[in-house]
Every structure is written in C-alpha cells, then in structure tokens.
Amino acid sequence: MLKSDSTPARKTPGAPDGNHPAKENKRAHVVAGFLRQIEPAGPEAEPGIRDAVSDRTPETKPDLQPAEPGSNAHPAGEIELKLLVDADRMAHFSAAPVITANARNKGTRKHLKSVYYDTPERALRRAGLSLRVRQSGSRFVQTVKTEVADDPLRRGEWEASVPSLAPDLALAMPFVPEKLRGHLDAQPLEALFTADVHRHTRIIDLPSGTVEVAFDQGELTAGDRSVPVSEIELELKSGSPSAIYEIALRLAEHGTVKPSIRSKSARGFDLAADQPPSARRPRKLRLDPSVTLDEAFATILRACFLHLLQSLPAAEDGRNPEGVHQLRVSLRRLRSALDLMRSVGALSHLDALRSEAKWLAQSLSAARFLIGLGGWIETRGWRNGVAPQDLGRLAEPAVDFARRVLAEQYAKVLKRGRRFKSLTVDELHRVRLATKRLRYLSEFLLPLYEDRKSARKFARRLAGLQEELGVFNDMAVTASLLDGLGADDRDSTIAAAAIAGWQARASIGAQPTLQDSWRDFTAARVPWSRQGEQG
C-alpha cells in the first residue's frame, strides 16, 4: 500500500534512513527551477508570444446547460482546488503570510450543515451529478454540481433558495440530462449522508487573480460511520487559475498539504457505501481539429493531470489494487505527453518534469511537484523557455503536427516489423516498444481525427497488436526465467518442465494470432492520410 504524506516512509532494506542527501538536494534544485515558471509573468517575459500563440484566458464558467426561463436557480462555474491538511495545523495555515498579507479583511465564519441526496440506485452519482441542500443560519440553499470533462479544476454549479433542508427536485430538473428525468420521477430521493462543517472564508487578492480561501473543519456522517474533514478550499473568483496554484504553493511552505480534487460529496458517497475511493481509467480525449498545437498541449496535459489527481486517493487508501495501477498508468501517460512535446524543440523544464513524474511513482510525498505541475500547465509554462526558432510551431494547427509525429512513429513500427514472421524474440520486443510508443501518441493525437471511421479502426487494430505483442513478450520472459532455474531441486525442476511444456503449447497458438494481428494492423488505413478521410 502506498503511503500518504503524513505516514513515515518504509525503510528500504540495506539503505540508510531517509533519502540520499545529494539526490534530495539535486531534486529540490530541479523542482525549484520549474516551480518558478508558474509565477505570473508580464508581457516582457514572453517576447513575441502574443503574436505567435493564442493568449486566451480559460473561461471561468463552463459551457453548460442554462437555467430554464422562470427558474430562480442561478447557473455558475466553479474553479476549485482542495488542500488536505492536518486538523491541528489549520490555524497555522490560516495565519500564513500569503493569507494575512493579501486578504481583504478578517473574513467570515459560518457553521454549514449539508444533506446530500440521491436515488436508491444512485442515479445522480452515476450521471456525474451531486445534489445537496445546505443550511447556513436561517438560509437554505440547494446546489447541483456536475463534472467538467478533462479539466481537474472546473465543475458546473447551480444554486437555488429552498425553504428547508428538504430538496426541491423541480428546481434541479433543468440541469439533469433529459434521459434521467423520467427515472427521477419514479425514484424518490433519499438522504445519504451529511456534512457538518465550520468554515472560515477569506478573499485573497493577487495580481494574477482573486481567490476565495475557505478553511473547513468538521465531519461527514453516514449512518454510524463518520470521517473528519480538514481541508482548505481555493476557489477562483476572477483572473487566471494560476492564482490558485500560487496560493497553494505558498501554503505548502508552511506545512504538509495534499492537493486534491476529490469533493466532499465523493467522500460521502464512498462513506455511505462503505467502499474505498474509486480508481478511474483515463477519460477519452476530445480535441477539435482546428485547435493550435499550444492549445492541444494544454488539453493533453490537463487530461493527464486530472487522471493523476483522480488516482491518488485510491492509491493512498490501498484497499483497491486498481488505484496503484491507475496511478502508474497516469504517470506513464504524463511522461509520454512530455516526451511528445520534445518533438517541437527545446521546451523549458521537460527533462525536470519527466524526472519528477518518474520519481513520484515511488513516493506520494510530492505535493509541491503536483502544485507546480498544475500551475505550469495553467500558465502554459512551456512557452517561457521555448527557443525563438520553435515559437511559431506552437501556433501551427495541431493536425499538422499530429500528421508528422504519427507518420514518423508509424514508419518506425513498420521498419522494425519487416519480415515479421522471421523476427527473433529480441526483435519482436523492439517492435513492441515502438508499438507502445505509437499507442500513446495515438491516444493523445487521434482525437483530432475522431470524425473519421479510419481513426477508430486504426486504434482498435493498434490496441490488438500491442496486446498480442505483450502476451508473446510475457511468454518469452517466463521462458528465460525458467532457463535460469537451478537443477539442484528435483521438485523445482519438474515444475519448471511442466510450465515450459505449457508455454510451448501456448506459443504454438500465439504465433498465428500474433501474425494475424500484424497483418490486420499493417492493412489498416492510417487516419492522418488523405485516404484515411474516406476510410
């Protein structure tokens, strides 16, 4: 089970206590270098960038379904990051200089009691929605929240006044998918869990933006089970999302913080079901064919960052093995995305980021790395160090870049796969590595060609080839391990011989299947070609 920030790391046998000082100092130096990239920069920091690259600030309100005429619900967008902290350190964080020096006033204090509702079959949760009614003093507010795909900070949010803690389903209906409305009419809502939270809220003004900082302490309760709440919510009110990361980074200087996008509702649902945090697979990317390369990079990196943040709770909890697996997948995807960016040229801090992503696979105590990475993505930090001769490439259509990169890697796979039937085990391993690289590139770039049938067919056949190459490689690795077993132990020798016999029979069937997969793959039209438009 992977350990959280607050849990002492397990000592590696034969190693001294703690991390190697030289390596830690080097790592700290490297991390500090790219963390500086998230500091807000003036126009002079990016000479020529406004002419070459779209400099749009992301919308602070997601493009979601509006309220129906006559409704008293008010649609809004929410851009938010949480920092999980130890309860006994909350006062220390609230007195941090970044708060006291930039707060408008001493803020407000409220006692919030919230009840979360869903159907017995959890229809709202399955649709990515949450419905709560919150009491603050004598006021009751009903809130509907939705997830926004491929963005770790954004959520849709609508609020409406109600007379009591009982929900008014009619007010929520305009924001519920139409296919779900009939189900809600037939299924009564029930209270699943409550949140009892004491909140201290302050407004922080920075040059990069205005952020509402809420210091929350309390507990979630479902039946006879409860879990504590001790977190700092950073919600953007105006300006750039980089302001959230700037405050988070400065708070991290004053104690252990753990970045999180897991909502109280998600924690409450798991508490009510008495289950560990879910471990999601990465969402399918959506890229408009007209986007620039700069915009495509931002979308790809946000998706990788989202998957990473979503995987951490399950990995830290440890009860669901899929959590650790998805964390490793998210880190591999992140490293692959950073490798993809190398194709443009010498972009800033790619090597440092890739190194830290690899290091994070062995340690979850990297809050500053996560905060810095999020800020680097939001501010398009790669622009700051791009070579002048490569600057214009960020403004080119992403489809042109995709065509070039995919064609080069596809050609490499074909070259390594020449005379496929006669390739040795080592040569097939090289084909597998090239295919794996093409698979990652395709996951990131084929969404640009999603409107073509050939894109879906090519993706399926590429996945099938990679699967068969993986099976064959596993067999080869097992065979080599068996060859290395000693012959002193008679029982081990007999077992090894039995396994080897099974492997030999399995390989007889694997060879034709592998060759068929290669034939299907090479026969598929590539979607980035002219012919792929009709295929």
N, C-alpha and C positions, 0 to 999 in steps of 0.2 A: 504494500500500500504506500503510495506517495504521501509524503508528509507536508503539512502546511507550514506557513512562516513561523507560527508560534510553537511548533514541535521541534525539539532538538534533532538534528540530523543523525542518522545512524552511522557509527564509525565504520569505515571500510577496514577489513582485516589487513593488518600489516602496514597501515597508513597512520601517520601522526594525527593527533586530534586537530579538527578544523581543517580548513583548506590551506593549500600551499601559499605562503605569503607572497612569493614572487608572482605566482599566477593570479592571485587575487588583486594585487596592485596593478598588474597589467590589464586585467579585466576592468577594474574600476576606471583606469585611464581611458580605455577604449569606449566604455559606456558613456563616460562623461563627454567624450567628443561628439557622439551623435545626439546626446540629450540636449546639447547646446543648440542643435538645429531647430528645436521647437520654439525657441524664444522668438517672439514677434519681431519681424524684420521690416524696416522701412523700405520704400521703393528703391533706395540706392543699393540695397543688398542684393537686388536681382536685376542687374543691368540688362535691358533688352527683353526681359522675360514677358512683360506685358504685351509686347508686340508679337512675340512668337507663340505664346501659350495662353489659352483661355484662363482668365484670372477670376472666374466666378466664385463667389462665396456660396457654399451649400445652403439650400433653403432650410430655414429653421422650422418650417411647417410642412410635414409630408403631404403629398397629394393624395388625400383620402376622401372617402365619400362625405359630402357635406350634410349638414342637418336639413331635415325636411322643413318646408315652409310652415310656420306656425309653431314649431317646436321651441321650447325655451332652453334647449341644450346648446352649448357653445363649443364648437369644434376648435381644437388647438393641437399643436405639435409639441412633443416633449423630447429634448435632447439631454440625456442624463447619464452620469456615471456614478457608481457607488464605490465607497472605500470602506471595507470591513475593518474594524479596529477593536482592540480590547476595551471592554467597558470601563475599566479603571483608569484608562488613558484618555477618555473623551474630553475631560476638562483641559488637559494639556494641549490637545489639538485645537480646541476652541480658542485657546489663547495664543496660538501660533502667530508670528508677525504678519504673515500673508493675510491673515484674517483681521487682526486688530488694526493694521495699518491701512487697510483698504475698505473696511466695512463702512457703510453709510451711517450706521448708528448701532446701538446695542442689540437691535433685532427684536424679535417677538418670541414668546414662549406659548406653546399650546399643548393641551392634552387631547390626543386624537384617538378615537375609538372607531374601528372599521370592522365591518362584517362583509365577508366575501361570499358570493352566491354562484351556484351553477346547478345544472340539472343532475339527477342521479347518475346519468350516463356521462357526465362531464362534457356535454356538447359544446359549451362555450370554450372550454380549455382546448379541446381538440381542434377548434377552429381558430386558435391563436388569440382568443379574446379573454378578458377578465372583466368582471362586474362587481363593484363594491359600493357600499354606502358608508360614508364616514360622518361621524358626529364630532363637531368642534364647538364646544359651548352649547348654544341652543340651535345651531345651524346644522342641517343635514344636507350632504351633497352626494349625489350618485355619479359615479365615474365609470366610463367604459374605456378600456385601453386595448390597443392592438399592436402587434409586432410589425416592424417595417423590415422587409427582406434585405439582407446583405448590408446592414448598417448596424454596428454594435451600440450606437448611442441613441438612435431615434425610435420613438414609439408614437403611435397615434393616441390622442387622448381627448375625450369629450366629457364635459361636466354639466350637470343639471341639478337644480334645487328640488328637494323632495321633502315631504312633511315629517318623515320619521326614518328609523333605520330599516324599515321595510322597503324593498326595491319597487320601482315603477317600471315594469317591463316595456310598457308602451313608449316611454322616453328613450329606451335603449334600442328599440327596433330599427330606427333609421340607420344604425351603424352595424347591424347584424346582416351577414350575407343572406340574400333572399331565400336560398335553398334551405337555410337553417330556421327561418322564421316559423314555418309550419310546425317544425319539431318542437320549438319552444312553446307554441300554443298548446301542444299536447302534453308537454312535460313540465310539471311545476318546478319552480326554483326552490332550492333549499340552502340554508346557511351551512357552510362547510367549515369555516374557521374564522377566528377573529384576530385583530391586531390591536394591541393596547400600547401606544407609543407616546412618550413625552418628547416633544420636538422644540429645538431652539433654532430659529431661522434668522440668517443674516444675509444682506445683499452686499456682494463684493464687486467693486468697480475696478477693472483693469484696462489698460489701453487696448487690449485685444478683445475685450467683451465684458459683459455684466453677467454674473453668475449668482444664483441663489444657492446658498450653502445651508443645508439642514442637518443638524446633529440629532440623530434619532436614537433613543434608548427605550427598550420595553420588551415585549414578548409576543410571540404568535402562539395561539392556543387552538387545538382541535381535539374536542373530547377531553380525555385525561392526559393528553400529550401536549408538551409546550417546548419552545426553543427560544433562546434570548435573541433580541435584536440590538445590535450596537454597530451603527454604520453612519457614514457621512455621505449625504446625497448632494451631488453637484449638478445643478440644472441650469442650462444656458437660458438666459433671458433675452440677450441681444448680442450681436457681434459674432466672432468666429468660435467654433468648437474648440480651438486650440486653447482658449481661456480656461476651459475645464481641466485640460491636461496640465496647464501651467500651475494652477492652484494645487492639483493633486500631487504634482512633483514636489512642490514646496512643502506640502504637508508631510510627504514621505521623509523629509529631512528631520522630522521631529518624533518619529516613532514608526512602528511596524504598521503598514497599511496593506490591504489586499484589494486590488482593483476587481470589480465585479459588475456584471450587467444582470445578475440574477435578481429578479424582483421579489418583493415580499409575497406577492401572490404565488409565484412559482415555489417558493419555500413553503408556503402554507398548504398548497395542493399536495406537495410531497409529504408534509407532516400529516395531513388528513388521511392520506393513503398509506401512511407508514412505509414509505419506499425511499430508496436513495435518489439523488439527483439523476435526471436522465442524461444520457450521452448521445448527442445528435450527430448524425453524419453531416458533412458539409452540404449546404444548400446549393442547388444548381445556379450557376451564374447567369445573369441576364445582362447582355451588352448590346446597346443599339449600334447597328453597323456604321452609323455616321459619327461616332464619338472619336475624339482625338486620342492619340496614344497616351498623353498625360492623364486624361480622364479614365481611360481603360486601366492604367496602372492603379489609380486611386480606387476604382471599383474592385479590382482583383485583390489588392492588399487589404481593403476593408473586409472583404469576404473571408480572407484568411485570418484576420484579426478577430472577427466575430466567432469563427469556428474555434479558435484558440481559447477565447474567453468563455465560450459555452462549454468547453471540455474540462476546464479546470475544476469546477465544483465536484463533478463525478469522479475525476481522477484523485482529488484530495480526499474525498469521502472513502473511496476504496472498496465499497461493497459491490459495486458493479464493475467487473473487469473491462467492460466496453469503454469505461471512462478513460483508463490509461491508454487503451488502444487509440481512441479518437484524439487524445492529446498528442500522441506520437504522429498520427496522420496529419493533424493540424500543423505541427512543426515541420513535417516534411513538405507540406504544401507551401508553407511560408518560405522555407529555404528555396524551393523551386521557383516561387514567384520572384524572389530576389535575384536568383540566377537568370531568370527571364529578362530582368531589367538590365543585366550586363550587356545584352545584345544591342542596346542603344549606344553604349560607350561608357566612359568613366563617370558614373554617377556617385554621389557622395555617400560614404559610410556603408556601402553594400556589404563589404567584407566584414565589418564590425557587426552589423546586424545579423548576418548569416551565422557568424561565430557564436553570437549570443543566443540565437534560436537553437543552435545545436546544444549549447550548454544548458539551456532551460529544460531540455529533455531529461537531464539528470537532477535538476533542482527546481523546486517550485518557489523558492525564496528569492524571486527576481521581480519584485513589484516595480522597482524603478525602471527596469528594462521594459516591462509591459506598458507603464505610463508613457515612457519615452517613445516607444514604438507607436502608440496611439496618436501622440502628438505629431510625430514625424509624418504619419500618414495624413492627418487632417491638414497640416500646413504644406503638404507636398514638399517635404524636406529634401527630396532628391533634386529639386530644382537648384538649390543653393550651391551645390558643388558640381553641377554639370559643366562639362567643357564647352567653351563657346562654339566649337565646330559641331557639337552634337545637340545644341539647344533647339535648333529648328526641327529636329526629328521628333521631339515631344509634341509638336504641333501638327505632325502629319496624321492622316487618317489611320486609325488603328488597324483597319483591314489590310492596308499596305504592309504594315509591319508584320501582321499575322501571316500574310501570304509568304513573305520572305523567310520568317523563322520556321514556320511549319514545313515549308518546302525543303529547307536545309536539313532539318532533323529527319524528315521522311526519306530523303535521299541517303542519309547515313544508315537508317534501318535497312533499306534495300541493299546498300553496298555490303553491309555485314552479313546479310542473308543470302548472298549469291551462292548458288549450288547448295540450296538449303538441305537437301536430302543427305548430302555427304559431310555436313558440318560436324566437327568434334564437339564434345561436351563443353570445352572451354570456349569454342567459337559460338555455340548456342547461348552461353552465358553472356557474351558480349552483345549478341542480338537482343537478349532480354533487357540488358541495361539501356540500350538505345531505344527499345520499345517503351520501357518505363518512362524515359525522358519525354518521348513523344506523347505518351498518355497524359502526363502532367501539363504539357504545353497545350494539348487539345482541350483539357478541362478548362483552361483559362481562356483560350482563344477561339475555339469552335463556336461558342455562343454568338460570335459575330456573324456566323453563317447559319444561325438557327432556322432561318426560313427555308433552307434547302434540305430536301429529303436526303441528299447525299451526306450531309453532316451527321445525321442520326445513324445512317447505315455505317458510315466510316467509324464512328465512335463505338458502335456495337462490335464491329469486327476487330478493331484495335483492342478493345477490352477482352475479347475472346482469345486473341493471340497472346496477350500478356498473361492471361490466366493459364493457358496451356504451357507456355514457357516457364511459368512459375512452378507448375506441377512437375514438369520434367526436371527442373533445377533441384527441386526438393528430393527427387529420386536420386539424382546424381550425388547430392550432398550426403544422403543416407548411405549410399554405396561406399563413399570414401571413408565415412566413419566406421563402417563395418570392416573395411580393409585394415583399418588401424587398430582393431581389437587384438589383444594378445591371444595366443593359443594355449596358454597355461591352464585356463579354467575350462574344463570339459563342458559344463553346462552352458557357459557363455558361448563356446564355440558352436554348440548345437543350436542355440537360439539365434546366433548370427547367421548360421547357414539357412535356418528356416526363413528369417527375414529376407536374406539375399534371394532365396528362391521365389518368395512372394514378389519381391521387387522386379525380378527378371520377368515373371509372368505379366506384371502390371506394365512394364516398359514395352512389352510386345504390343499391347493395345494402345499405349500412349503415343508411340511413334506415328502411326497413321493419322491419329486425331490431331497431333501437332502439325503434321504436314498439310492436312486439310485446312487448319486454321490459317496457316501461312498462305496457302493458295487463295482462300477467301479474302484475306487481308490485301494481298497484292492486286486482286482483281477489282477491289472497290474503287470507285471514283473518288478522287480527293476533292473535298468541297471547296477548296480555295482556288481551283482551276476554273477555266471557262466552262469545261464540260460539267463540272460539279453543279453549275447553276441549274442544269436541266435534270441532274441525276437525283 
